[in-house]
Amino acid sequence: KKGTIDVEERIGVAHARAGELEKQADKLKRELETRNEEKKAFEPRVNEAEKKVQELSLKLEPRECEYLLPLFI
């Protein structure tokens, strides 16, 4: 009987741990979805900023553009 109790106890611990891991996986999945939504919302702003940088770089003198170019490569 002692062996049976030990096995049942270990099974209970394993089930509890599996439940904890499922909760962690769900939490990470929600966090990933949130970050992906934030990224999608942020992308248009990044694109607009890149356009403005390009427009401004065209207005700079050629020497200034050569200085800034490595920053964007």
N, CA, C, O and CB atoms as a CASP TS submission, in Angstrom:
PFRMAT TS
TARGET T0000
AUTHOR 0000-0000-0000
METHOD Language model
MODEL 1
PARENT N/A
ATOM      1  N   LYS     1       0.820  -1.199   0.000  1.00  0.00           N
ATOM      2  CA  LYS     1       0.000   0.000   0.000  1.00  0.00           C
ATOM      3  C   LYS     1       0.862   1.260   0.000  1.00  0.00           C
ATOM      4  O   LYS     1       0.491   2.255  -0.622  1.00  0.00           O
ATOM      5  CB  LYS     1      -0.932   0.000   1.204  1.00  0.00           C
ATOM      6  N   LYS     2       1.997   1.235   0.680  1.00  0.00           N
ATOM      7  CA  LYS     2       2.853   2.419   0.735  1.00  0.00           C
ATOM      8  C   LYS     2       3.307   2.815  -0.662  1.00  0.00           C
ATOM      9  O   LYS     2       3.336   4.001  -0.990  1.00  0.00           O
ATOM     10  CB  LYS     2       4.070   2.165   1.637  1.00  0.00           C
ATOM     11  N   GLY     3       3.660   1.842  -1.483  1.00  0.00           N
ATOM     12  CA  GLY     3       4.068   2.130  -2.861  1.00  0.00           C
ATOM     13  C   GLY     3       2.946   2.765  -3.652  1.00  0.00           C
ATOM     14  O   GLY     3       3.180   3.667  -4.456  1.00  0.00           O
ATOM     15  N   THR     4       1.737   2.304  -3.431  1.00  0.00           N
ATOM     16  CA  THR     4       0.574   2.864  -4.125  1.00  0.00           C
ATOM     17  C   THR     4       0.342   4.308  -3.708  1.00  0.00           C
ATOM     18  O   THR     4       0.034   5.159  -4.541  1.00  0.00           O
ATOM     19  CB  THR     4      -0.680   2.025  -3.843  1.00  0.00           C
ATOM     20  N   ILE     5       0.488   4.581  -2.419  1.00  0.00           N
ATOM     21  CA  ILE     5       0.297   5.945  -1.915  1.00  0.00           C
ATOM     22  C   ILE     5       1.359   6.870  -2.498  1.00  0.00           C
ATOM     23  O   ILE     5       1.052   7.993  -2.899  1.00  0.00           O
ATOM     24  CB  ILE     5       0.350   5.972  -0.365  1.00  0.00           C
ATOM     25  N   ASP     6       2.609   6.403  -2.549  1.00  0.00           N
ATOM     26  CA  ASP     6       3.687   7.213  -3.125  1.00  0.00           C
ATOM     27  C   ASP     6       3.411   7.531  -4.598  1.00  0.00           C
ATOM     28  O   ASP     6       3.610   8.659  -5.048  1.00  0.00           O
ATOM     29  CB  ASP     6       5.035   6.483  -2.985  1.00  0.00           C
ATOM     30  N   VAL     7       2.958   6.532  -5.327  1.00  0.00           N
ATOM     31  CA  VAL     7       2.656   6.727  -6.746  1.00  0.00           C
ATOM     32  C   VAL     7       1.508   7.715  -6.908  1.00  0.00           C
ATOM     33  O   VAL     7       1.568   8.613  -7.748  1.00  0.00           O
ATOM     34  CB  VAL     7       2.307   5.382  -7.421  1.00  0.00           C
ATOM     35  N   GLU     8       0.469   7.548  -6.107  1.00  0.00           N
ATOM     36  CA  GLU     8      -0.680   8.455  -6.190  1.00  0.00           C
ATOM     37  C   GLU     8      -0.273   9.888  -5.829  1.00  0.00           C
ATOM     38  O   GLU     8      -0.740  10.851  -6.437  1.00  0.00           O
ATOM     39  CB  GLU     8      -1.814   7.974  -5.258  1.00  0.00           C
ATOM     40  N   GLU     9       0.595  10.008  -4.840  1.00  0.00           N
ATOM     41  CA  GLU     9       1.074  11.332  -4.441  1.00  0.00           C
ATOM     42  C   GLU     9       1.883  11.972  -5.568  1.00  0.00           C
ATOM     43  O   GLU     9       1.723  13.155  -5.866  1.00  0.00           O
ATOM     44  CB  GLU     9       1.926  11.236  -3.160  1.00  0.00           C
ATOM     45  N   ARG    10       2.743  11.185  -6.181  1.00  0.00           N
ATOM     46  CA  ARG    10       3.555  11.698  -7.286  1.00  0.00           C
ATOM     47  C   ARG    10       2.677  12.089  -8.474  1.00  0.00           C
ATOM     48  O   ARG    10       2.947  13.078  -9.156  1.00  0.00           O
ATOM     49  CB  ARG    10       4.595  10.650  -7.719  1.00  0.00           C
ATOM     50  N   ILE    11       1.635  11.313  -8.713  1.00  0.00           N
ATOM     51  CA  ILE    11       0.702  11.644  -9.797  1.00  0.00           C
ATOM     52  C   ILE    11      -0.002  12.962  -9.493  1.00  0.00           C
ATOM     53  O   ILE    11      -0.171  13.805 -10.375  1.00  0.00           O
ATOM     54  CB  ILE    11      -0.339  10.508  -9.997  1.00  0.00           C
ATOM     55  N   GLY    12      -0.410  13.130  -8.241  1.00  0.00           N
ATOM     56  CA  GLY    12      -1.058  14.377  -7.838  1.00  0.00           C
ATOM     57  C   GLY    12      -0.142  15.575  -8.024  1.00  0.00           C
ATOM     58  O   GLY    12      -0.568  16.621  -8.512  1.00  0.00           O
ATOM     59  N   VAL    13       1.113  15.419  -7.635  1.00  0.00           N
ATOM     60  CA  VAL    13       2.094  16.496  -7.801  1.00  0.00           C
ATOM     61  C   VAL    13       2.299  16.791  -9.287  1.00  0.00           C
ATOM     62  O   VAL    13       2.387  17.951  -9.690  1.00  0.00           O
ATOM     63  CB  VAL    13       3.443  16.119  -7.132  1.00  0.00           C
ATOM     64  N   ALA    14       2.373  15.744 -10.087  1.00  0.00           N
ATOM     65  CA  ALA    14       2.567  15.926 -11.531  1.00  0.00           C
ATOM     66  C   ALA    14       1.383  16.662 -12.151  1.00  0.00           C
ATOM     67  O   ALA    14       1.570  17.537 -12.996  1.00  0.00           O
ATOM     68  CB  ALA    14       2.766  14.567 -12.225  1.00  0.00           C
ATOM     69  N   HIS    15       0.166  16.310 -11.735  1.00  0.00           N
ATOM     70  CA  HIS    15      -1.025  16.991 -12.256  1.00  0.00           C
ATOM     71  C   HIS    15      -1.036  18.464 -11.838  1.00  0.00           C
ATOM     72  O   HIS    15      -1.386  19.339 -12.630  1.00  0.00           O
ATOM     73  CB  HIS    15      -2.309  16.288 -11.760  1.00  0.00           C
ATOM     74  N   ALA    16      -0.654  18.725 -10.600  1.00  0.00           N
ATOM     75  CA  ALA    16      -0.607  20.111 -10.123  1.00  0.00           C
ATOM     76  C   ALA    16       0.413  20.911 -10.927  1.00  0.00           C
ATOM     77  O   ALA    16       0.151  22.046 -11.325  1.00  0.00           O
ATOM     78  CB  ALA    16      -0.261  20.160  -8.616  1.00  0.00           C
ATOM     79  N   ARG    17       1.555  20.320 -11.155  1.00  0.00           N
ATOM     80  CA  ARG    17       2.609  20.997 -11.930  1.00  0.00           C
ATOM     81  C   ARG    17       2.149  21.235 -13.365  1.00  0.00           C
ATOM     82  O   ARG    17       2.405  22.293 -13.940  1.00  0.00           O
ATOM     83  CB  ARG    17       3.915  20.164 -11.921  1.00  0.00           C
ATOM     84  N   ALA    18       1.471  20.245 -13.937  1.00  0.00           N
ATOM     85  CA  ALA    18       0.957  20.403 -15.299  1.00  0.00           C
ATOM     86  C   ALA    18      -0.033  21.566 -15.355  1.00  0.00           C
ATOM     87  O   ALA    18      -0.039  22.338 -16.314  1.00  0.00           O
ATOM     88  CB  ALA    18       0.283  19.094 -15.786  1.00  0.00           C
ATOM     89  N   GLY    19      -0.859  21.683 -14.338  1.00  0.00           N
ATOM     90  CA  GLY    19      -1.808  22.799 -14.279  1.00  0.00           C
ATOM     91  C   GLY    19      -1.097  24.136 -14.208  1.00  0.00           C
ATOM     92  O   GLY    19      -1.495  25.092 -14.874  1.00  0.00           O
ATOM     93  N   GLU    20      -0.045  24.208 -13.402  1.00  0.00           N
ATOM     94  CA  GLU    20       0.744  25.441 -13.298  1.00  0.00           C
ATOM     95  C   GLU    20       1.380  25.796 -14.640  1.00  0.00           C
ATOM     96  O   GLU    20       1.387  26.958 -15.047  1.00  0.00           O
ATOM     97  CB  GLU    20       1.834  25.293 -12.219  1.00  0.00           C
ATOM     98  N   LEU    21       1.910  24.789 -15.315  1.00  0.00           N
ATOM     99  CA  LEU    21       2.548  25.035 -16.608  1.00  0.00           C
ATOM    100  C   LEU    21       1.533  25.491 -17.651  1.00  0.00           C
ATOM    101  O   LEU    21       1.846  26.340 -18.486  1.00  0.00           O
ATOM    102  CB  LEU    21       3.264  23.774 -17.094  1.00  0.00           C
ATOM    103  N   GLU    22       0.325  24.941 -17.612  1.00  0.00           N
ATOM    104  CA  GLU    22      -0.722  25.377 -18.532  1.00  0.00           C
ATOM    105  C   GLU    22      -1.082  26.839 -18.284  1.00  0.00           C
ATOM    106  O   GLU    22      -1.293  27.598 -19.230  1.00  0.00           O
ATOM    107  CB  GLU    22      -1.969  24.491 -18.389  1.00  0.00           C
ATOM    108  N   LYS    23      -1.153  27.234 -17.015  1.00  0.00           N
ATOM    109  CA  LYS    23      -1.449  28.631 -16.688  1.00  0.00           C
ATOM    110  C   LYS    23      -0.341  29.543 -17.201  1.00  0.00           C
ATOM    111  O   LYS    23      -0.610  30.609 -17.755  1.00  0.00           O
ATOM    112  CB  LYS    23      -1.624  28.810 -15.164  1.00  0.00           C
ATOM    113  N   GLN    24       0.909  29.119 -17.013  1.00  0.00           N
ATOM    114  CA  GLN    24       2.041  29.918 -17.495  1.00  0.00           C
ATOM    115  C   GLN    24       2.000  30.044 -19.016  1.00  0.00           C
ATOM    116  O   GLN    24       2.245  31.119 -19.565  1.00  0.00           O
ATOM    117  CB  GLN    24       3.379  29.289 -17.048  1.00  0.00           C
ATOM    118  N   ALA    25       1.689  28.934 -19.694  1.00  0.00           N
ATOM    119  CA  ALA    25       1.620  28.953 -21.156  1.00  0.00           C
ATOM    120  C   ALA    25       0.519  29.900 -21.624  1.00  0.00           C
ATOM    121  O   ALA    25       0.716  30.659 -22.573  1.00  0.00           O
ATOM    122  CB  ALA    25       1.375  27.533 -21.708  1.00  0.00           C
ATOM    123  N   ASP    26      -0.634  29.861 -20.967  1.00  0.00           N
ATOM    124  CA  ASP    26      -1.734  30.761 -21.323  1.00  0.00           C
ATOM    125  C   ASP    26      -1.343  32.219 -21.104  1.00  0.00           C
ATOM    126  O   ASP    26      -1.646  33.082 -21.928  1.00  0.00           O
ATOM    127  CB  ASP    26      -2.988  30.426 -20.502  1.00  0.00           C
ATOM    128  N   LYS    27      -0.670  32.486 -19.995  1.00  0.00           N
ATOM    129  CA  LYS    27      -0.238  33.854 -19.697  1.00  0.00           C
ATOM    130  C   LYS    27       0.749  34.344 -20.756  1.00  0.00           C
ATOM    131  O   LYS    27       0.646  35.474 -21.232  1.00  0.00           O
ATOM    132  CB  LYS    27       0.404  33.929 -18.291  1.00  0.00           C
ATOM    133  N   LEU    28       1.702  33.491 -21.121  1.00  0.00           N
ATOM    134  CA  LEU    28       2.686  33.867 -22.136  1.00  0.00           C
ATOM    135  C   LEU    28       2.027  34.076 -23.498  1.00  0.00           C
ATOM    136  O   LEU    28       2.417  34.967 -24.252  1.00  0.00           O
ATOM    137  CB  LEU    28       3.775  32.796 -22.240  1.00  0.00           C
ATOM    138  N   LYS    29       1.040  33.261 -23.805  1.00  0.00           N
ATOM    139  CA  LYS    29       0.321  33.397 -25.068  1.00  0.00           C
ATOM    140  C   LYS    29      -0.410  34.744 -25.122  1.00  0.00           C
ATOM    141  O   LYS    29      -0.375  35.434 -26.141  1.00  0.00           O
ATOM    142  CB  LYS    29      -0.679  32.231 -25.249  1.00  0.00           C
ATOM    143  N   ARG    30      -1.071  35.110 -24.021  1.00  0.00           N
ATOM    144  CA  ARG    30      -1.769  36.400 -23.965  1.00  0.00           C
ATOM    145  C   ARG    30      -0.778  37.559 -24.084  1.00  0.00           C
ATOM    146  O   ARG    30      -1.041  38.547 -24.771  1.00  0.00           O
ATOM    147  CB  ARG    30      -2.574  36.523 -22.653  1.00  0.00           C
ATOM    148  N   GLU    31       0.358  37.426 -23.410  1.00  0.00           N
ATOM    149  CA  GLU    31       1.382  38.474 -23.470  1.00  0.00           C
ATOM    150  C   GLU    31       1.910  38.637 -24.893  1.00  0.00           C
ATOM    151  O   GLU    31       2.116  39.756 -25.362  1.00  0.00           O
ATOM    152  CB  GLU    31       2.541  38.150 -22.509  1.00  0.00           C
ATOM    153  N   LEU    32       2.125  37.520 -25.569  1.00  0.00           N
ATOM    154  CA  LEU    32       2.606  37.565 -26.950  1.00  0.00           C
ATOM    155  C   LEU    32       1.576  38.228 -27.859  1.00  0.00           C
ATOM    156  O   LEU    32       1.933  39.035 -28.717  1.00  0.00           O
ATOM    157  CB  LEU    32       2.926  36.148 -27.456  1.00  0.00           C
ATOM    158  N   GLU    33       0.305  37.894 -27.674  1.00  0.00           N
ATOM    159  CA  GLU    33      -0.754  38.514 -28.467  1.00  0.00           C
ATOM    160  C   GLU    33      -0.792  40.022 -28.231  1.00  0.00           C
ATOM    161  O   GLU    33      -0.951  40.799 -29.172  1.00  0.00           O
ATOM    162  CB  GLU    33      -2.117  37.888 -28.129  1.00  0.00           C
ATOM    163  N   THR    34      -0.647  40.430 -26.977  1.00  0.00           N
ATOM    164  CA  THR    34      -0.648  41.855 -26.647  1.00  0.00           C
ATOM    165  C   THR    34       0.519  42.564 -27.321  1.00  0.00           C
ATOM    166  O   THR    34       0.350  43.641 -27.891  1.00  0.00           O
ATOM    167  CB  THR    34      -0.585  42.057 -25.125  1.00  0.00           C
ATOM    168  N   ARG    35       1.687  41.969 -27.256  1.00  0.00           N
ATOM    169  CA  ARG    35       2.867  42.594 -27.870  1.00  0.00           C
ATOM    170  C   ARG    35       2.734  42.665 -29.385  1.00  0.00           C
ATOM    171  O   ARG    35       3.155  43.643 -30.002  1.00  0.00           O
ATOM    172  CB  ARG    35       4.136  41.820 -27.498  1.00  0.00           C
ATOM    173  N   ASN    36       2.149  41.628 -29.988  1.00  0.00           N
ATOM    174  CA  ASN    36       1.943  41.657 -31.436  1.00  0.00           C
ATOM    175  C   ASN    36       0.970  42.765 -31.824  1.00  0.00           C
ATOM    176  O   ASN    36       1.162  43.434 -32.839  1.00  0.00           O
ATOM    177  CB  ASN    36       1.424  40.299 -31.933  1.00  0.00           C
ATOM    178  N   GLU    37      -0.073  42.961 -31.022  1.00  0.00           N
ATOM    179  CA  GLU    37      -1.027  44.045 -31.279  1.00  0.00           C
ATOM    180  C   GLU    37      -0.342  45.401 -31.144  1.00  0.00           C
ATOM    181  O   GLU    37      -0.565  46.299 -31.956  1.00  0.00           O
ATOM    182  CB  GLU    37      -2.228  43.956 -30.313  1.00  0.00           C
ATOM    183  N   GLU    38       0.494  45.545 -30.116  1.00  0.00           N
ATOM    184  CA  GLU    38       1.228  46.798 -29.930  1.00  0.00           C
ATOM    185  C   GLU    38       2.166  47.056 -31.104  1.00  0.00           C
ATOM    186  O   GLU    38       2.307  48.189 -31.564  1.00  0.00           O
ATOM    187  CB  GLU    38       2.024  46.767 -28.615  1.00  0.00           C
ATOM    188  N   LYS    39       2.802  45.993 -31.581  1.00  0.00           N
ATOM    189  CA  LYS    39       3.719  46.123 -32.713  1.00  0.00           C
ATOM    190  C   LYS    39       2.960  46.582 -33.953  1.00  0.00           C
ATOM    191  O   LYS    39       3.418  47.468 -34.675  1.00  0.00           O
ATOM    192  CB  LYS    39       4.441  44.786 -32.988  1.00  0.00           C
ATOM    193  N   LYS    40       1.796  45.975 -34.199  1.00  0.00           N
ATOM    194  CA  LYS    40       0.992  46.369 -35.358  1.00  0.00           C
ATOM    195  C   LYS    40       0.568  47.826 -35.261  1.00  0.00           C
ATOM    196  O   LYS    40       0.559  48.543 -36.261  1.00  0.00           O
ATOM    197  CB  LYS    40      -0.242  45.474 -35.484  1.00  0.00           C
ATOM    198  N   ALA    41       0.221  48.258 -34.067  1.00  0.00           N
ATOM    199  CA  ALA    41      -0.200  49.645 -33.870  1.00  0.00           C
ATOM    200  C   ALA    41       0.974  50.608 -34.038  1.00  0.00           C
ATOM    201  O   ALA    41       0.786  51.752 -34.451  1.00  0.00           O
ATOM    202  CB  ALA    41      -0.827  49.818 -32.483  1.00  0.00           C
ATOM    203  N   PHE    42       2.164  50.153 -33.723  1.00  0.00           N
ATOM    204  CA  PHE    42       3.352  51.005 -33.755  1.00  0.00           C
ATOM    205  C   PHE    42       3.961  51.109 -35.152  1.00  0.00           C
ATOM    206  O   PHE    42       4.609  52.107 -35.468  1.00  0.00           O
ATOM    207  CB  PHE    42       4.389  50.478 -32.786  1.00  0.00           C
ATOM    208  N   GLU    43       3.764  50.095 -35.988  1.00  0.00           N
ATOM    209  CA  GLU    43       4.393  50.056 -37.312  1.00  0.00           C
ATOM    210  C   GLU    43       4.080  51.280 -38.178  1.00  0.00           C
ATOM    211  O   GLU    43       4.997  51.812 -38.804  1.00  0.00           O
ATOM    212  CB  GLU    43       3.956  48.814 -38.036  1.00  0.00           C
ATOM    213  N   PRO    44       2.830  51.749 -38.243  1.00  0.00           N
ATOM    214  CA  PRO    44       2.572  52.940 -39.067  1.00  0.00           C
ATOM    215  C   PRO    44       3.367  54.163 -38.601  1.00  0.00           C
ATOM    216  O   PRO    44       3.804  54.969 -39.423  1.00  0.00           O
ATOM    217  CB  PRO    44       1.086  53.266 -39.050  1.00  0.00           C
ATOM    218  N   ARG    45       3.552  54.300 -37.302  1.00  0.00           N
ATOM    219  CA  ARG    45       4.329  55.429 -36.782  1.00  0.00           C
ATOM    220  C   ARG    45       5.791  55.307 -37.197  1.00  0.00           C
ATOM    221  O   ARG    45       6.432  56.301 -37.540  1.00  0.00           O
ATOM    222  CB  ARG    45       4.217  55.505 -35.245  1.00  0.00           C
ATOM    223  N   VAL    46       6.309  54.093 -37.163  1.00  0.00           N
ATOM    224  CA  VAL    46       7.697  53.865 -37.578  1.00  0.00           C
ATOM    225  C   VAL    46       7.847  54.193 -39.059  1.00  0.00           C
ATOM    226  O   VAL    46       8.803  54.857 -39.460  1.00  0.00           O
ATOM    227  CB  VAL    46       8.128  52.396 -37.298  1.00  0.00           C
ATOM    228  N   ASN    47       6.905  53.728 -39.864  1.00  0.00           N
ATOM    229  CA  ASN    47       6.968  54.000 -41.305  1.00  0.00           C
ATOM    230  C   ASN    47       6.920  55.500 -41.586  1.00  0.00           C
ATOM    231  O   ASN    47       7.658  56.006 -42.430  1.00  0.00           O
ATOM    232  CB  ASN    47       5.816  53.293 -42.036  1.00  0.00           C
ATOM    233  N   GLU    48       6.050  56.200 -40.875  1.00  0.00           N
ATOM    234  CA  GLU    48       5.944  57.650 -41.052  1.00  0.00           C
ATOM    235  C   GLU    48       7.248  58.341 -40.645  1.00  0.00           C
ATOM    236  O   GLU    48       7.699  59.264 -41.323  1.00  0.00           O
ATOM    237  CB  GLU    48       4.763  58.210 -40.230  1.00  0.00           C
ATOM    238  N   ALA    49       7.843  57.903 -39.558  1.00  0.00           N
ATOM    239  CA  ALA    49       9.110  58.481 -39.111  1.00  0.00           C
ATOM    240  C   ALA    49      10.212  58.232 -40.135  1.00  0.00           C
ATOM    241  O   ALA    49      11.033  59.111 -40.395  1.00  0.00           O
ATOM    242  CB  ALA    49       9.515  57.901 -37.747  1.00  0.00           C
ATOM    243  N   GLU    50      10.230  57.038 -40.714  1.00  0.00           N
ATOM    244  CA  GLU    50      11.241  56.735 -41.730  1.00  0.00           C
ATOM    245  C   GLU    50      11.066  57.631 -42.956  1.00  0.00           C
ATOM    246  O   GLU    50      12.048  58.098 -43.533  1.00  0.00           O
ATOM    247  CB  GLU    50      11.162  55.253 -42.142  1.00  0.00           C
ATOM    248  N   LYS    51       9.819  57.868 -43.348  1.00  0.00           N
ATOM    249  CA  LYS    51       9.563  58.769 -44.480  1.00  0.00           C
ATOM    250  C   LYS    51      10.077  60.176 -44.182  1.00  0.00           C
ATOM    251  O   LYS    51      10.698  60.813 -45.034  1.00  0.00           O
ATOM    252  CB  LYS    51       8.055  58.815 -44.804  1.00  0.00           C
ATOM    253  N   LYS    52       9.815  60.649 -42.977  1.00  0.00           N
ATOM    254  CA  LYS    52      10.258  61.992 -42.607  1.00  0.00           C
ATOM    255  C   LYS    52      11.774  62.087 -42.592  1.00  0.00           C
ATOM    256  O   LYS    52      12.341  63.100 -43.002  1.00  0.00           O
ATOM    257  CB  LYS    52       9.698  62.381 -41.242  1.00  0.00           C
ATOM    258  N   VAL    53      12.430  61.036 -42.120  1.00  0.00           N
ATOM    259  CA  VAL    53      13.898  61.024 -42.118  1.00  0.00           C
ATOM    260  C   VAL    53      14.410  61.115 -43.548  1.00  0.00           C
ATOM    261  O   VAL    53      15.351  61.857 -43.830  1.00  0.00           O
ATOM    262  CB  VAL    53      14.446  59.744 -41.426  1.00  0.00           C
ATOM    263  N   GLN    54      13.791  60.362 -44.446  1.00  0.00           N
ATOM    264  CA  GLN    54      14.214  60.413 -45.848  1.00  0.00           C
ATOM    265  C   GLN    54      13.997  61.806 -46.436  1.00  0.00           C
ATOM    266  O   GLN    54      14.862  62.336 -47.133  1.00  0.00           O
ATOM    267  CB  GLN    54      13.450  59.366 -46.677  1.00  0.00           C
ATOM    268  N   GLU    55      12.832  62.396 -46.147  1.00  0.00           N
ATOM    269  CA  GLU    55      12.543  63.737 -46.654  1.00  0.00           C
ATOM    270  C   GLU    55      13.555  64.753 -46.123  1.00  0.00           C
ATOM    271  O   GLU    55      14.062  65.589 -46.870  1.00  0.00           O
ATOM    272  CB  GLU    55      11.116  64.159 -46.268  1.00  0.00           C
ATOM    273  N   LEU    56      13.838  64.668 -44.836  1.00  0.00           N
ATOM    274  CA  LEU    56      14.780  65.613 -44.236  1.00  0.00           C
ATOM    275  C   LEU    56      16.194  65.404 -44.763  1.00  0.00           C
ATOM    276  O   LEU    56      16.940  66.364 -44.957  1.00  0.00           O
ATOM    277  CB  LEU    56      14.768  65.479 -42.717  1.00  0.00           C
ATOM    278  N   SER    57      16.556  64.157 -44.990  1.00  0.00           N
ATOM    279  CA  SER    57      17.912  63.899 -45.483  1.00  0.00           C
ATOM    280  C   SER    57      18.099  64.470 -46.881  1.00  0.00           C
ATOM    281  O   SER    57      19.209  64.854 -47.250  1.00  0.00           O
ATOM    282  CB  SER    57      18.207  62.393 -45.487  1.00  0.00           C
ATOM    283  N   LEU    58      17.018  64.530 -47.665  1.00  0.00           N
ATOM    284  CA  LEU    58      17.118  65.131 -48.993  1.00  0.00           C
ATOM    285  C   LEU    58      17.349  66.637 -48.911  1.00  0.00           C
ATOM    286  O   LEU    58      17.935  67.235 -49.813  1.00  0.00           O
ATOM    287  CB  LEU    58      15.855  64.842 -49.798  1.00  0.00           C
ATOM    288  N   LYS    59      16.885  67.239 -47.827  1.00  0.00           N
ATOM    289  CA  LYS    59      17.039  68.682 -47.653  1.00  0.00           C
ATOM    290  C   LYS    59      18.421  69.063 -47.121  1.00  0.00           C
ATOM    291  O   LYS    59      18.835  70.217 -47.230  1.00  0.00           O
ATOM    292  CB  LYS    59      15.970  69.204 -46.713  1.00  0.00           C
ATOM    293  N   LEU    60      19.124  68.102 -46.552  1.00  0.00           N
ATOM    294  CA  LEU    60      20.449  68.385 -45.999  1.00  0.00           C
ATOM    295  C   LEU    60      21.475  68.524 -47.112  1.00  0.00           C
ATOM    296  O   LEU    60      21.281  68.042 -48.228  1.00  0.00           O
ATOM    297  CB  LEU    60      20.876  67.280 -45.020  1.00  0.00           C
ATOM    298  N   GLU    61      22.549  69.181 -46.787  1.00  0.00           N
ATOM    299  CA  GLU    61      23.652  69.274 -47.737  1.00  0.00           C
ATOM    300  C   GLU    61      24.247  67.882 -47.928  1.00  0.00           C
ATOM    301  O   GLU    61      24.185  67.055 -47.018  1.00  0.00           O
ATOM    302  CB  GLU    61      24.737  70.286 -47.247  1.00  0.00           C
ATOM    303  N   PRO    62      24.817  67.617 -49.085  1.00  0.00           N
ATOM    304  CA  PRO    62      25.396  66.285 -49.338  1.00  0.00           C
ATOM    305  C   PRO    62      26.394  65.844 -48.267  1.00  0.00           C
ATOM    306  O   PRO    62      26.420  64.672 -47.892  1.00  0.00           O
ATOM    307  CB  PRO    62      26.082  66.276 -50.685  1.00  0.00           C
ATOM    308  N   ARG    63      27.204  66.762 -47.779  1.00  0.00           N
ATOM    309  CA  ARG    63      28.198  66.404 -46.766  1.00  0.00           C
ATOM    310  C   ARG    63      27.512  65.919 -45.491  1.00  0.00           C
ATOM    311  O   ARG    63      27.974  64.966 -44.864  1.00  0.00           O
ATOM    312  CB  ARG    63      29.114  67.606 -46.456  1.00  0.00           C
ATOM    313  N   GLU    64      26.420  66.565 -45.106  1.00  0.00           N
ATOM    314  CA  GLU    64      25.687  66.157 -43.909  1.00  0.00           C
ATOM    315  C   GLU    64      25.041  64.788 -44.109  1.00  0.00           C
ATOM    316  O   GLU    64      24.977  63.988 -43.176  1.00  0.00           O
ATOM    317  CB  GLU    64      24.619  67.202 -43.552  1.00  0.00           C
ATOM    318  N   CYS    65      24.570  64.524 -45.305  1.00  0.00           N
ATOM    319  CA  CYS    65      23.954  63.228 -45.595  1.00  0.00           C
ATOM    320  C   CYS    65      24.972  62.103 -45.465  1.00  0.00           C
ATOM    321  O   CYS    65      24.663  61.027 -44.952  1.00  0.00           O
ATOM    322  CB  CYS    65      23.342  63.227 -47.001  1.00  0.00           C
ATOM    323  N   GLU    66      26.190  62.362 -45.937  1.00  0.00           N
ATOM    324  CA  GLU    66      27.227  61.340 -45.835  1.00  0.00           C
ATOM    325  C   GLU    66      27.518  61.015 -44.376  1.00  0.00           C
ATOM    326  O   GLU    66      27.816  59.871 -44.034  1.00  0.00           O
ATOM    327  CB  GLU    66      28.508  61.800 -46.541  1.00  0.00           C
ATOM    328  N   TYR    67      27.431  62.022 -43.526  1.00  0.00           N
ATOM    329  CA  TYR    67      27.681  61.818 -42.097  1.00  0.00           C
ATOM    330  C   TYR    67      26.566  60.984 -41.462  1.00  0.00           C
ATOM    331  O   TYR    67      26.836  60.119 -40.629  1.00  0.00           O
ATOM    332  CB  TYR    67      27.807  63.174 -41.374  1.00  0.00           C
ATOM    333  N   LEU    68      25.333  61.235 -41.847  1.00  0.00           N
ATOM    334  CA  LEU    68      24.192  60.555 -41.229  1.00  0.00           C
ATOM    335  C   LEU    68      23.895  59.191 -41.835  1.00  0.00           C
ATOM    336  O   LEU    68      23.283  58.348 -41.179  1.00  0.00           O
ATOM    337  CB  LEU    68      22.973  61.417 -41.339  1.00  0.00           C
ATOM    338  N   LEU    69      24.307  58.962 -43.051  1.00  0.00           N
ATOM    339  CA  LEU    69      23.973  57.729 -43.748  1.00  0.00           C
ATOM    340  C   LEU    69      24.308  56.463 -42.963  1.00  0.00           C
ATOM    341  O   LEU    69      23.473  55.561 -42.903  1.00  0.00           O
ATOM    342  CB  LEU    69      24.681  57.696 -45.056  1.00  0.00           C
ATOM    343  N   PRO    70      25.491  56.356 -42.360  1.00  0.00           N
ATOM    344  CA  PRO    70      25.803  55.124 -41.612  1.00  0.00           C
ATOM    345  C   PRO    70      24.839  54.846 -40.462  1.00  0.00           C
ATOM    346  O   PRO    70      24.719  53.700 -40.028  1.00  0.00           O
ATOM    347  CB  PRO    70      27.207  55.204 -41.065  1.00  0.00           C
ATOM    348  N   LEU    71      24.160  55.854 -39.969  1.00  0.00           N
ATOM    349  CA  LEU    71      23.219  55.642 -38.870  1.00  0.00           C
ATOM    350  C   LEU    71      22.005  54.837 -39.302  1.00  0.00           C
ATOM    351  O   LEU    71      21.345  54.224 -38.464  1.00  0.00           O
ATOM    352  CB  LEU    71      22.771  56.972 -38.304  1.00  0.00           C
ATOM    353  N   PHE    72      21.700  54.826 -40.580  1.00  0.00           N
ATOM    354  CA  PHE    72      20.486  54.180 -41.071  1.00  0.00           C
ATOM    355  C   PHE    72      20.761  52.925 -41.884  1.00  0.00           C
ATOM    356  O   PHE    72      19.844  52.325 -42.445  1.00  0.00           O
ATOM    357  CB  PHE    72      19.701  55.145 -41.902  1.00  0.00           C
ATOM    358  N   ILE    73      22.002  52.540 -41.941  1.00  0.00           N
ATOM    359  CA  ILE    73      22.352  51.326 -42.699  1.00  0.00           C
ATOM    360  C   ILE    73      22.542  50.175 -41.739  1.00  0.00           C
ATOM    361  O   ILE    73      22.840  49.059 -42.165  1.00  0.00           O
ATOM    362  CB  ILE    73      23.634  51.538 -43.549  1.00  0.00           C
TER
END
